[in-house]
């Protein structure tokens, strides 16, 4: 909301106020104007020529190889009048082995020991000592080798079954045969020839012409192109239920396409499917309407007249910033006219929106 007049609080407190936050300091300002820079988290005041920080704290950065800053005095160092000096510590003098305290027990020093790549650990020596003389790196085993003295001989070979009965499998001769087991076709189903007749009592064909020349008693035949069902009479195919006649009488079936249109229309819950006009409605309520006008930057007053209505609300906002503007509004006794007045010509044109009830 924009105030085009001074706001006099008459000595009262301005409570719970928030300083205007900005991401970038304004390029132009008035002396004494204050803003809060939200990106820097600092309060600024304009002194008439430049923005100045108000009450900013300063923290000395930590020094690094690339940053000039503060350092702490550690152990062995001292600082006096800005001079840093070493007070002790540093690299210890060489200590004789005999003077080393808390040496591990059982430690044997072999001064003649010289380490080379040929030295082995105890684990490696134990592993090597377990390899017999004459051992070969790799032996190609032969399943059919029967001599136990041969390196290729395989001990404790299992007996491999050679018949279906030995592994509990179903012999191929019993698959798909009488007193055997059913098989599966490429789609994972039992073929119809292996099923009893009552299992496939209903069969489908693309059309009636594709039916077998001679049908079977007890079977139902469906023509997929017409969705009609037939039975075999012994000499010909007879339609089981004659087709219903389509129409709009008590003895006919209603066409499905028309029924679908009626149903779809009944489900419409939005829009205006019947193209009903407002003028077609009985007992219409009074309408609430709006009328817009503009107060240009060249004048400070504007009168707006409503024909056939009574004004109940007037809103004024800046046409550039879209912020609401507080102005003086005066209505006549009929509430058909309103006069807008500002303290001075506005900086931007003002948009006036008048809301009224139609009479």
N, C-alpha and C positions, 0 to 999 in steps of 0.2 A: 504494500500500500504506500502511495506517495502523498506526502503532505506539502502543499505549495504555500503554506503559511508557517510562521514560527510556532513552536510548541512550548507554551509557558506552563510549567508545573506548579507555579505559585508557591515554591518552597517545599513541595511534597517530594518524597523519595521516589526514585526510579528503581523498582525492585525487580529481581530475576531477569535483568536485561542481558543481552548477548552482544558483544562488540561484533560488527560486521566482519565475517571471515572472508578472506580473499586468497586465491592461489598466487596471484601476482599483484604487486603494489600498483595502484592506479597511476596513470600517467599524469593526470591533472587532479588537483585537490584544493581545498580551502584551508587557510591557516587554522590550526586547532583541530582539524579532522583527524580521527583515530580509526585505525583498522587493525584486524588481527590476521597476520600472515600464517595461514594454516599449514603451508609447506615447511616453513622455518620454525613454527611454534613460537613466534615472537610478536609482541605488541608494538605498533608503530604510531608515531604522531607526526603530522606535517607542520613544520615550523615556518612555512611561508615560501620556502625555496627548496627544501629537501625533506625526505622521510627519515626520521631518526628512531632508533630502537629505544624502547622504554624498559629500563631495569633488566637488561640481559645479563645472565651469568656467564662467566668464562671458565672453561675447564682446560687445563694444560694437557695437550695430547701426550701419549706415551711415545718416547723416542724410539726410533728404529733406524735401520740403515738408510731409509729414504725419507724419514719424517723427523723434523726438528721438534724436540719436546723434552719432557721431564724424565729423570731417571731416579731410582732409589739407591741408597747406599747399602750394600750388602755386607756379609761377614768378611772380616779381614781388610775392610776399607774404612776410611774416616774422611770427613769433609770439614774444613775449617776456613772461614772467610772465603768460601767459594773455591777452595783448593782441595782436590781429591787426592788422598794419599793412601798407600798400602801400609797396613799396620801389622801384618803377619800372615801365616799360611803360605800358599804357593806350592810348588812341587817339593815333595819330601826328599831328603837326602837318601842315597843308596844305603840299604841295610844289609848287613852280613846275614847269611842263612842261619847261622848259629844263634843270632839274636832275634829271629822271628818267633813270636809267641803263638801258642795254640796250634802248633803244627799237627796234622792228622797222624794218629798212631799207625804203626805198621808200614809207613811209607819208606820204601827202599830206594836209594839213589844209586844207580849204576853209572858211574862217571865214564865208563868205557862204551856205553850204549850209543849207537849212531842209528837213527831212524832212516829206513829206506822203504821203497815200495814192496820189497820182498818180505817184509815183516807180516806175520799173520796173527790174528787174535786167537784166543783159546778156543772160541766157538768154531772158527774156520779150521783150526788144526784138528779138532775132534771130528768135524765133518769129513775131512780128507782121510783121516785114519780109518774111517769106516768103509772106505772103497777098497774092494779086493783087487789083488793083482790080476791083470788080464781083463778087467772090466771094459766093455765097449761103450762108446758114447750113445749109439742108437742101434736098435735091433728091429728089423721088419718082421712082425709076427705073421705067421701063416696059419689060417684056420684049418687047412687040410693037412698040416704037418702032423704025422703020427709018432715020430721018433722023439722020445722025451729027452734025448741027449742033444737035440738040435736047439740052437739059440732061438729059432723061430717057433718052437713048440709052445702051444698055449695050454696052460694047466687049468683043470676044473672047468672045462667048457660046459655050458648048459645044453640040455637036449632041446632042440628046436622042433615044435610040432609041425607035421607035414600034412595033416588032414583037418577038415572043418570040425569033425567030431572031437579032435584032440583039444581044440580051443573053444568048444561050445558054440561055434558059428553055425549058421543055417546053410545047408548045402545049396548050391545054385539050382539043382534040379527041383528043389521044393519051392522056389520063388515063383509066384504067379501060377502055381499048379494046384490041382485038387488035393485036399488034405495038407496043403503047404501054407505059405504065408503070402499076403498081398504085397505088391510092389508099389512104388510111387512114380508118377510121371515127372516131366520136366518142371511142372508147377508145384510139385510137392503133394499132389493129390493121388488117390487111388484111382486107376483107370476105370471107366464105366463098365468095361467088359468083365472086370473082376468083382463087381458089385451085384447083389441080388436085384431082381427086376423092380421091387417095390421102392428101392432107394432112389431111383431116377424116374419116378412116375410122371414128373413134369419136365418136359424138354423144350428148349427154345430154338427157333430157327429165324433166319433173317426175314423170311416172308413165307407165305403159304406154299408157294411154288417149290420151296426148298424142303418141304416135308418129304419123308420117305414115301415111295410109291404105294407101299402097303404098310399101314400102321399096325399098332399093337393094341389089343383090348386092355382097358384099365389105365392107359397113359393119357396125359393131357399135353396137347401140343399148343405152343404159343407162337404166333407170328409177331415178331418184334416191330415190323414196320407199321402194323395197325393196332398192336397190343390186344388182339382178339384171341380167344381160347377155343380150341377144337378138341373133339374126341373122334376115335375111329369107330365107325358104325359096322365095320366088316366089309363094306364096299366103298365107302367114301368118308371124307372128313366133314363132320357136322359141327357148326358153331354152337358152343355150349349155351351162351346167353346172347340172344340177338342184340344188335346195337340199339342204343336209345336214340330216339328222334330228338333233335334239338329244336327249341322254340321257346315261346313265352306263355304257354298255356299250362293248365293243371296236369295234362297228360304228356308233357314234353320236359326234357331236361334243359335248363338254362345254359346258353353257350358259355364255356369257361372263360373266353377272352373278355366277354362283356362283364361277367361276374368279377374278374380280376380288376377291371377298370373301376367298377363300383366299389370294390373293397379298398383298392389303393386310394381312391378319392376320400373314403371314410377315414383313412389314417392320416390325412393331411391336417396338421395342427398349427401350422404357421402360414404366413402369407395371406393372400386374398384369392382363393381358388375361384370364387364366383364373381370377381371384379366388382364388388359392392362399393358404391360411392358413398361418401359421408352424407350427401344430400338425400340418399335413399333411406337413411335410418330414421325411424320415428322417434319422437321425444328426445331430440338431440340436446345435450347439455350446452351451457354457455362455453364458448371457446376462450382459451387463454392464448393471446397472441403477443408478438413482440414487434417493435419498430425501432430501427437504428437510424442514428444521425451522427454528424461530426461537428465538433467545435474546432475550427482551424486555429493555427498559431497566430492569426492576425487579429483576433478578437478575444474578449474575455467573457462573453455572455452569449447564450443561445436559447431560443424559445422553441418548444416542440409541441405540436398540436395533434391530438388523436381524434380521428373522425369515427363516431359510432362506437366508442368504448370509454371505459374508466380506468385511469392509471392506478396501479397498486404498487409498483416498484420501478426505480430508476437506478441503473448502474453506469458508472463512468470509469473507463480505464484508458491507460496510455496505449496508443495505437502502435508504438514501436516496442516498448518493453512489456506490454500486456499487464502491467501492474494497476491495481485499482487505485483511483484518485479520489480524494475527499474534496468535494465542492459544495457550494451552497445551492440548495434545491428549493424552489417555491412553486406550489401548486395552486390553481384557482379553485373556486368553490365546487365546480362541476367535476374536478379531477380529470378534465379533458386536456389541460395544458400544464406544462411544467417548464420553468425557466432555470437554466443552469448558469451559475456565475462563479468565476475564479478570481483570486486576488490579483492576478496578472495574466497576461497572455501566456498560454502554455508553451513549453519548449517543444513538445511534440503534439501533433494533432490528437485530440481526445475523442474516443469512440463512445457514443451515448446509446445505451440499450434501454428502451422503455417497455415494460411489461404491462399489459392491460387486459381487462375482460370485455369481450364483445357484447354490446347491448343493441 
